Amino acid sequence: MLEKVTRREFLKESATVAAVVAAANSLPAATNAPADPKSEPLLFLPTLLSCPTETSIRISALNNKRAAEAIIELRKEGLQDWERRLPSLKLAPFERLDWQVNNLSPSTRYEYRVLLTSAGDESPRPAAAGGFRTQRKGPASYTAVLITDPHTGSFPAGSGPVLTLDKVVRNAARAKAEFVLDLGDNVAWSGSREFPQTNSEGAQSAYARYRQQIGPLSMQCPHFAVIGNWAGESGKFPEKSIETVAAVRRALLPGPNHQTYPQGGSDREDYYAFSWGDALYIILNIQTYSKPSRPDRLPSLMSDVNEIKEWTLGEKQMAWFETTLKNATERFRFVCMHHPAGGNAGDASNTLYGRGGARASNTGEQAKIHSLMKKHQVQVFFYGHDHVFVDDIVDGIHYTLPGSCGAPWKFTREETGYERFWPDSGHAQLDVTPEKATVTFINVEGKVIHSFFVLPS
């Protein structure tokens, strides 16, 4: 069975898809279309795979400027015959395709293709194709990739950061990962960190650009994301402003909510947990629930809190986090957050900004998070934010940062306080087997610069 996400549901989350196109009209793929309509791209945004379970997956995309009818077909890998899934979608120009594909087999590799028919077409034309594996349970061997801090939306087409992200995505795609995990600041736009957003245009443009650039990954493996401090969802902003950009995120970069997995989470899709094989991944949101005590007296525009102790998951998320760890049966346990719930960097301003990784393990609310991770045998705390590769260990827990896959700012020892780090751009590869989980740092040139492994609990 295949269910369509209704237009009404979409419109509840984002004003109009047309606004996305208007905000993103500087994208080359959208504005420099070939004159021949038969040769222009059929999709404005490539397919994005998300929310994989043992028996389902969500597949979304965005139609280009021609009205069309869309169908999707699937087959188990290795089979010849395609199975057409109904219903077909009748699409206006720049309307979103959004399918919830159900009744799949657990831990099974599928291929899919999207076909579109427009006026004058003699037969459906291929618009997108890719593959995915449904959720694994129990001991298994697989690969995942981790990226962070591309800051997509900040840089013009053809610039160094954009080309760096393209190269990192190509490198990561070679791993044939079963999912990709973005550790935050996947998008950024002018004012998104400093000021409340009165409209959704900046977010729409940034998320559209991100979707286009990660296409080689998102078409081939499901995407999971962490909320970063440039996503416009900082707790220092009014709730109305946060919801304006969060609605765009949910529409253009959909993720799990409180009903997707048994572990539960947030109905806003901003924190959740899922298992894959014998590993548990807990995705936390340190941004939205950290409210400054004096928002009109923040130390600087860069600041989100007045004091380190104000970095917090909030009571509800913290209680959920503790319960999720308490109930965990998986032998590998990974916690993912954009930066620690504290700070201990090279200087006062960067400390307040949440930098420092393992150096911050005993500061603010991070001390409680660290204590819970130690108690419940978490092996790795994955984070982003500081734009360099880092791997430090406290109480047997790795604090691991997989560099930066686009943002050009490489913070120094004076700013972060790190004694050992690698300033390269790149990504991390996570290889899980029943015997161990190996993390490998790979720079933008495809060179391995560091590797370590952890054992199951």
C-alpha positions as CSV (number, residue, x, y, z in Angstrom):
1,M,0.0,0.0,0.0
2,L,1.2,3.5,-0.7
3,E,-0.3,6.6,0.9
4,K,-0.1,10.1,-0.4
5,V,0.6,12.9,2.1
6,T,-2.3,15.2,1.3
7,R,-1.9,18.8,0.0
8,R,-3.8,20.0,3.1
9,E,-1.2,18.4,5.4
10,F,1.6,20.0,3.4
11,L,0.0,23.5,3.3
12,K,-0.4,23.3,7.1
13,E,3.4,23.2,7.3
14,S,4.5,25.5,4.5
15,A,2.7,28.5,3.0
16,T,3.1,27.4,-0.7
17,V,5.6,25.4,-2.7
18,A,5.6,28.3,-5.2
19,A,7.3,30.4,-2.5
20,V,10.1,27.9,-2.3
21,V,10.7,28.3,-6.0
22,A,10.6,32.1,-5.8
23,A,13.0,32.1,-2.9
24,A,15.4,29.6,-4.6
25,N,15.3,31.1,-8.1
26,S,19.0,31.7,-8.1
27,L,19.6,28.0,-8.3
28,P,21.1,27.2,-11.7
29,A,18.9,24.1,-12.2
30,A,15.8,26.2,-11.7
31,T,16.7,29.2,-13.7
32,N,18.9,28.1,-16.5
33,A,16.6,25.3,-17.9
34,P,17.2,24.3,-21.5
35,A,14.9,25.7,-24.1
36,D,13.7,22.2,-25.1
37,P,11.1,21.1,-22.6
38,K,11.9,17.5,-23.4
39,S,15.5,17.9,-22.1
40,E,14.9,20.0,-19.0
41,P,15.0,18.3,-15.6
42,L,11.6,16.8,-14.7
43,L,12.1,17.5,-11.0
44,F,13.0,20.9,-9.3
45,L,14.3,19.0,-6.2
46,P,15.6,15.4,-6.4
47,T,14.1,12.7,-4.3
48,L,14.7,12.5,-0.6
49,L,14.4,9.3,1.3
50,S,13.4,9.6,5.0
51,C,11.8,7.9,8.0
52,P,12.7,4.3,7.0
53,T,11.2,1.6,9.2
54,E,11.1,-2.2,8.9
55,T,8.1,-2.0,6.6
56,S,8.0,1.6,5.1
57,I,9.8,4.6,3.8
58,R,8.9,8.1,2.8
59,I,9.9,9.4,-0.7
60,S,9.5,13.1,-1.5
61,A,10.5,15.4,-4.3
62,L,9.4,18.6,-6.0
63,N,8.0,18.8,-9.5
64,N,9.5,21.2,-12.0
65,K,7.5,23.9,-14.0
66,R,5.4,21.5,-16.1
67,A,2.1,20.0,-14.8
68,A,2.5,16.2,-14.7
69,E,1.2,12.9,-13.5
70,A,3.7,11.0,-11.4
71,I,3.9,7.3,-10.6
72,I,6.4,5.4,-8.5
73,E,7.6,1.8,-9.0
74,L,9.5,-0.5,-6.7
75,R,11.2,-3.8,-6.9
76,K,13.3,-5.9,-4.6
77,E,17.0,-5.7,-5.6
78,G,17.8,-8.5,-8.0
79,L,14.3,-8.9,-9.4
80,Q,13.5,-7.8,-13.0
81,D,9.8,-6.8,-12.8
82,W,8.8,-3.4,-11.4
83,E,5.7,-3.1,-9.1
84,R,3.7,0.0,-9.7
85,R,2.4,1.6,-6.5
86,L,-0.9,3.5,-6.5
87,P,-2.2,6.2,-6.3
88,S,-0.5,8.2,-9.0
89,L,-0.1,11.9,-8.3
90,K,-1.4,14.7,-10.5
91,L,1.0,17.6,-10.0
92,A,0.7,21.3,-10.7
93,P,4.0,23.1,-11.6
94,F,6.3,23.1,-8.6
95,E,4.0,20.9,-6.5
96,R,5.5,18.4,-4.0
97,L,5.5,14.7,-4.6
98,D,5.2,12.9,-1.2
99,W,4.6,9.2,-0.9
100,Q,4.5,7.0,2.2
101,V,5.4,3.5,0.9
102,N,4.1,0.8,3.2
103,N,4.0,-3.0,3.3
104,L,7.7,-3.5,2.6
105,S,9.9,-6.4,3.9
106,P,12.3,-5.8,6.8
107,S,16.0,-5.5,6.2
108,T,15.5,-5.7,2.5
109,R,17.2,-3.7,-0.3
110,Y,14.8,-2.1,-2.8
111,E,15.2,-0.1,-6.0
112,Y,12.7,2.6,-6.9
113,R,12.0,4.9,-9.8
114,V,9.7,7.9,-10.3
115,L,8.1,8.4,-13.7
116,L,6.4,11.5,-14.9
117,T,4.0,12.1,-17.8
118,S,3.4,15.7,-19.0
119,A,1.3,17.0,-21.9
120,G,2.6,15.8,-25.2
121,D,4.5,12.8,-23.7
122,E,3.8,9.5,-25.5
123,S,4.8,7.5,-22.4
124,P,6.0,8.2,-18.8
125,R,9.5,9.5,-18.6
126,P,12.0,8.6,-15.9
127,A,12.5,11.5,-13.4
128,A,14.4,9.8,-10.6
129,A,15.8,6.5,-9.5
130,G,17.6,5.1,-6.6
131,G,17.6,2.5,-3.8
132,F,17.3,2.0,-0.1
133,R,17.3,-0.7,2.6
134,T,14.5,-1.0,5.1
135,Q,15.4,-0.8,8.8
136,R,17.6,-3.6,10.1
137,K,17.0,-5.3,13.5
138,G,19.5,-7.3,15.5
139,P,23.2,-7.8,14.9
140,A,24.2,-6.8,11.4
141,S,27.0,-5.3,9.3
142,Y,26.4,-2.0,7.5
143,T,27.8,1.5,6.7
144,A,26.5,4.9,7.6
145,V,28.0,8.4,6.8
146,L,28.0,11.5,9.0
147,I,28.3,15.0,7.7
148,T,28.0,18.4,9.4
149,D,28.1,22.1,8.9
150,P,27.7,22.7,5.2
151,H,25.9,26.0,6.0
152,T,24.0,25.6,2.7
153,G,22.3,28.8,1.6
154,S,25.2,31.0,2.7
155,F,27.3,30.8,-0.4
156,P,26.7,31.5,-4.1
157,A,26.8,28.9,-6.8
158,G,30.3,28.0,-7.9
159,S,32.0,29.3,-4.7
160,G,34.5,27.2,-2.8
161,P,32.2,26.0,0.0
162,V,29.6,24.9,-2.5
163,L,32.2,23.0,-4.6
164,T,33.6,21.5,-1.3
165,L,30.2,20.1,-0.4
166,D,29.7,18.7,-3.8
167,K,33.0,16.9,-3.5
168,V,32.3,15.6,0.0
169,V,28.8,14.3,-1.1
170,R,30.4,12.5,-4.0
171,N,33.0,10.9,-1.7
172,A,30.4,9.9,0.8
173,A,28.1,8.4,-1.9
174,R,30.9,6.0,-2.8
175,A,30.4,4.3,0.6
176,K,27.0,3.1,-0.4
177,A,25.8,3.9,3.1
178,E,22.4,2.7,4.4
179,F,21.7,6.1,5.8
180,V,23.3,9.6,6.2
181,L,23.2,11.6,9.4
182,D,23.7,15.4,9.3
183,L,24.9,16.8,12.6
184,G,23.5,20.3,12.1
185,D,23.9,23.6,10.4
186,N,22.9,21.9,7.2
187,V,21.3,25.2,6.3
188,A,22.1,28.9,7.0
189,W,21.0,32.2,5.6
190,S,21.5,35.9,6.3
191,G,20.2,36.6,9.8
192,S,19.1,33.1,10.6
193,R,21.5,32.9,13.6
194,E,21.0,36.4,14.9
195,F,17.5,37.6,14.3
196,P,13.9,36.2,14.5
197,Q,12.5,35.4,11.1
198,T,9.4,37.3,10.0
199,N,8.9,35.2,6.8
200,S,10.0,31.8,5.5
201,E,11.8,32.9,2.3
202,G,15.4,32.5,3.7
203,A,14.6,29.1,5.0
204,Q,12.9,28.0,1.8
205,S,15.9,29.0,-0.3
206,A,18.4,27.4,2.0
207,Y,16.6,24.1,2.3
208,A,16.0,24.0,-1.4
209,R,19.7,24.5,-2.1
210,Y,20.6,21.8,0.5
211,R,18.2,19.3,-1.1
212,Q,19.7,19.9,-4.5
213,Q,23.3,19.5,-3.3
214,I,22.8,16.3,-1.3
215,G,20.8,14.7,-4.0
216,P,23.5,12.1,-4.8
217,L,23.1,10.9,-1.2
218,S,19.4,11.5,-0.5
219,M,18.4,9.6,-3.6
220,Q,20.3,6.5,-2.4
221,C,20.0,6.4,1.4
222,P,17.6,7.8,4.0
223,H,18.5,11.1,5.6
224,F,18.4,12.0,9.3
225,A,19.2,15.5,10.6
226,V,20.1,17.3,13.8
227,I,19.0,20.9,14.5
228,G,21.9,23.4,14.3
229,N,22.2,26.9,15.6
230,W,21.9,28.5,12.1
231,A,18.6,26.8,11.3
232,G,16.5,29.7,12.7
233,E,15.1,27.6,15.5
234,S,17.1,29.0,18.5
235,G,15.2,29.3,21.8
236,K,16.2,33.0,22.0
237,F,13.6,33.7,19.2
238,P,9.8,34.1,19.7
239,E,7.8,30.8,19.2
240,K,6.1,32.3,16.1
241,S,9.5,32.8,14.4
242,I,10.7,29.3,15.3
243,E,7.6,27.7,14.0
244,T,7.8,29.7,10.7
245,V,11.1,28.1,9.8
246,A,10.4,24.8,11.4
247,A,7.4,24.4,9.1
248,V,9.7,24.8,6.1
249,R,12.1,22.2,7.6
250,R,9.3,19.7,8.1
251,A,8.1,20.2,4.5
252,L,11.4,20.2,2.6
253,L,13.5,18.0,4.9
254,P,11.0,15.7,6.6
255,G,12.2,13.5,9.5
256,P,10.9,11.2,12.2
257,N,8.3,12.4,14.7
258,H,7.1,10.9,18.0
259,Q,5.1,8.2,16.2
260,T,7.7,7.0,13.7
261,Y,9.8,4.7,15.9
262,P,9.1,2.9,19.2
263,Q,11.5,5.2,21.0
264,G,9.2,8.2,20.4
265,G,10.5,11.7,20.4
266,S,9.1,15.1,19.4
267,D,6.0,15.8,17.3
268,R,8.0,18.7,15.8
269,E,10.6,16.2,14.3
270,D,13.4,18.0,16.2
271,Y,14.5,15.1,18.5
272,Y,13.9,11.4,18.1
273,A,15.7,8.1,18.3
274,F,15.9,5.0,16.1
275,S,17.7,1.7,16.0
276,W,19.6,0.3,13.0
277,G,20.9,-3.2,13.4
278,D,22.2,-3.5,17.0
279,A,22.9,0.2,17.3
280,L,20.7,3.0,18.9
281,Y,21.0,6.5,17.6
282,I,19.6,9.3,19.8
283,I,19.1,12.6,18.1
284,L,18.9,15.6,20.4
285,N,18.1,19.3,20.0
286,I,20.1,21.7,22.1
287,Q,19.0,24.8,20.3
288,T,15.2,25.3,20.6
289,Y,14.8,24.6,24.3
290,S,17.7,26.7,25.5
291,K,16.0,30.0,26.5
292,P,18.2,32.9,27.5
293,S,17.3,34.5,30.9
294,R,17.8,38.0,29.4
295,P,17.2,37.8,25.7
296,D,17.5,41.6,25.4
297,R,20.9,41.5,27.0
298,L,22.7,38.8,25.2
299,P,26.5,39.3,25.2
300,S,26.6,39.5,21.3
301,L,24.5,38.7,18.3
302,M,26.4,35.4,18.1
303,S,25.1,34.4,21.6
304,D,22.1,32.2,22.2
305,V,22.3,32.1,26.0
306,N,23.5,34.5,28.7
307,E,25.2,31.8,30.8
308,I,26.6,28.3,30.1
309,K,24.0,26.8,32.5
310,E,21.2,28.0,30.2
311,W,22.1,25.4,27.5
312,T,19.4,22.8,28.1
313,L,17.4,20.0,26.5
314,G,14.4,21.2,28.5
315,E,12.6,19.0,31.1
316,K,10.5,17.0,28.5
317,Q,13.4,16.2,26.2
318,M,15.7,15.4,29.1
319,A,13.2,13.0,30.6
320,W,12.7,11.4,27.2
321,F,16.4,11.1,26.7
322,E,16.9,9.4,30.1
323,T,14.0,7.0,29.5
324,T,15.3,6.1,26.0
325,L,18.7,5.2,27.4
326,K,17.2,3.3,30.3
327,N,15.2,1.2,27.9
328,A,17.9,0.6,25.4
329,T,18.8,-3.0,24.6
330,E,21.1,-2.3,21.6
331,R,24.8,-3.0,22.3
332,F,26.0,0.1,20.4
333,R,24.7,3.4,21.6
334,F,25.3,6.7,19.9
335,V,24.2,10.2,21.0
336,C,24.0,13.0,18.4
337,M,23.7,16.7,19.1
338,H,25.0,19.8,17.3
339,H,27.2,20.8,20.3
340,P,27.4,20.0,24.0
341,A,24.9,21.4,26.5
342,G,27.7,23.5,27.9
343,G,31.0,24.9,26.8
344,N,34.7,25.0,27.6
345,A,36.6,26.5,24.6
346,G,39.7,28.6,24.1
347,D,38.1,31.9,25.1
348,A,35.1,33.2,26.9
349,S,32.9,34.0,23.9
350,N,33.5,30.6,22.2
351,T,32.8,28.9,25.6
352,L,29.5,30.6,25.8
353,Y,28.8,29.6,22.2
354,G,29.0,25.9,23.1
355,R,32.5,25.0,21.7
356,G,34.9,22.6,23.3
357,G,33.5,19.1,22.8
358,A,35.0,16.7,25.4
359,R,36.4,19.7,27.2
360,A,32.8,20.6,28.1
361,S,31.8,17.2,29.4
362,N,31.6,18.4,33.0
363,T,30.1,21.9,32.4
364,G,26.4,22.9,32.6
365,E,23.8,20.4,31.7
366,Q,26.4,18.5,29.6
367,A,27.6,17.1,32.9
368,K,24.3,15.4,33.5
369,I,24.2,14.2,29.8
370,H,27.7,12.8,30.2
371,S,26.8,11.0,33.5
372,L,23.8,9.4,31.8
373,M,25.9,8.3,28.8
374,K,28.4,6.8,31.1
375,K,25.8,5.0,33.2
376,H,24.1,3.6,30.1
377,Q,27.3,2.7,28.3
378,V,27.1,5.1,25.3
379,Q,30.2,4.7,23.2
380,V,30.2,7.8,21.1
381,F,28.8,11.4,21.4
382,F,28.7,12.7,17.8
383,Y,28.6,16.5,17.4
384,G,29.3,19.3,14.9
385,H,29.6,23.1,15.3
386,D,33.4,23.5,15.5
387,H,34.2,22.7,11.8
388,V,37.3,20.5,12.4
389,F,37.8,16.8,12.9
390,V,38.1,15.9,16.6
391,D,38.2,12.7,18.5
392,D,38.7,13.0,22.3
393,I,37.8,10.5,25.0
394,V,36.3,11.1,28.5
395,D,35.4,8.1,30.8
396,G,35.6,5.8,27.8
397,I,33.1,7.9,25.8
398,H,34.4,9.3,22.4
399,Y,33.4,12.9,21.7
400,T,33.6,12.8,17.9
401,L,33.3,15.6,15.4
402,P,33.4,14.7,11.7
403,G,34.9,18.0,10.4
404,S,32.9,20.3,8.2
405,C,31.5,19.4,4.7
406,G,31.2,22.9,3.4
407,A,31.6,25.9,5.8
408,P,35.0,27.4,5.3
409,W,35.7,28.6,8.8
410,K,38.2,26.3,10.4
411,F,38.4,27.2,14.1
412,T,41.8,27.3,15.8
413,R,43.2,26.0,19.1
414,E,42.9,29.5,20.5
415,E,39.1,29.5,19.7
416,T,38.2,25.8,20.5
417,G,40.9,24.8,23.0
418,Y,41.5,21.5,21.2
419,E,45.0,20.1,21.5
420,R,44.5,17.6,18.7
421,F,42.4,18.2,15.6
422,W,42.4,18.1,11.8
423,P,41.3,21.3,10.0
424,D,40.4,19.5,6.8
425,S,36.9,19.5,5.3
426,G,35.3,16.1,4.8
427,H,33.0,13.5,6.4
428,A,33.0,10.5,8.6
429,Q,32.2,6.9,7.8
430,L,30.7,4.6,10.4
431,D,31.1,0.9,9.8
432,V,29.1,-1.3,12.2
433,T,29.5,-5.0,12.6
434,P,28.4,-7.4,15.4
435,E,32.0,-7.3,16.8
436,K,32.8,-3.5,16.6
437,A,31.9,-0.1,15.3
438,T,34.6,1.8,13.4
439,V,34.6,5.5,12.8
440,T,36.8,6.8,9.9
441,F,37.6,10.4,9.2
442,I,37.9,11.1,5.4
443,N,38.9,14.5,4.1
444,V,37.7,16.2,1.0
445,E,40.4,14.6,-1.1
446,G,39.2,11.2,0.0
447,K,42.2,10.5,2.2
448,V,41.7,8.7,5.6
449,I,43.2,11.0,8.3
450,H,42.1,9.1,11.5
451,S,40.2,6.0,12.5
452,F,39.1,4.3,15.8
453,F,36.7,1.6,16.9
454,V,34.5,0.9,19.8
455,L,33.3,-2.4,21.2
456,P,29.7,-3.4,22.0
457,S,28.5,-3.0,25.5
